[in-house]
Amino acid sequence: MNLKSASIIKNKILSGKIEPLGDVMNNLDFDDYFEVPKKELQYDKTADISKVEKNTSADRLNELINRNINLVYAGSIVENNNHHAAFIIQTNEDLELFSLLKMDIKSKIIKNKGCFLKSNGVHWYPKNSYMGWHTNSDQPGDFLYLVWAEEDNKSFFRYKDTDTGEIITKWEKRGWQVNRFETPMWHCVASYTNRISIGYRILKPKSS
C-alpha cells in the first residue's frame, strides 16, 4: 500500500514533529480541544507489560460482559488504556496532509469519492502499549483504521465476532494495512512494537 501522505504523517509522529496531546495538555484549555476524559489521552511508559496481556485477554472481556458493562470508550475505566491517543494538528502543512490522506483513502481504499470520512483519532502505540476492550456503541457504523506497524506479528487487532461470538485476533504485518469493521462491536488493540493508526468513520452522503 503506497499512501505518501500517511507515511509522512507517521514519520512526523515518530520524530515528535506532530506532538502527543498528553505531553502538553497542562498548557491547553482542554475543553476547547476534546470531549474525551484526560486519562484516556495519557501514556505511561513505566506500565507493566502484564497489563497489556490482561486488558486485551478473552478473560478480561468475559469479566466485563458478566458485569453487564457496556464499555463505550476504552479509557472510561482505570488502566484499560495506555498509548498516545490524541495529537495536536495545528500547522497548515499538517492539515493539508490529513486532507490529502482522506482523498487517498476515498479513491484508493474505499473507492467511493462520494462518501464522507469523519476523523476518529490518531493513535501512537509505542512498544508494550494497548487499548483495552470497548464497543464504540455510541457511534454505530462503518469504521476504517489505516495501520502502520514497525515489525511483523508484533501488534494485533482483536475483536469478538458479532455473529459467532468467536474471539478473533488479527496479527498485523510490517508496514501499512487496513482494519475495517462495524460497530457496536467489542474490540481491543495491543502492540509490542511501534504502531500508528489513523481512524475514520465512513458516512454515506446525505440524501438531497
Secondary structure, 3 states (H helix, E strand, C coil): CCCHHHHHHHHHHHHCCCCEHHHCHHHCCHHHCCCCCHHHHCCCCCCCCHHHHHHCCHHHHHHHHHCCCCCCCHHHCCCCEECECCECCCCHHHHHHHHHHHHHHHHHHHCCCCCEEEEEEEEEECCCEEEEEECCCCCCEEEEEEEEECCCCCEEEEEECCCCCCEEEEECCCEEEEEEEEECCCEEEEECCCEEEEEEEEECCCCC
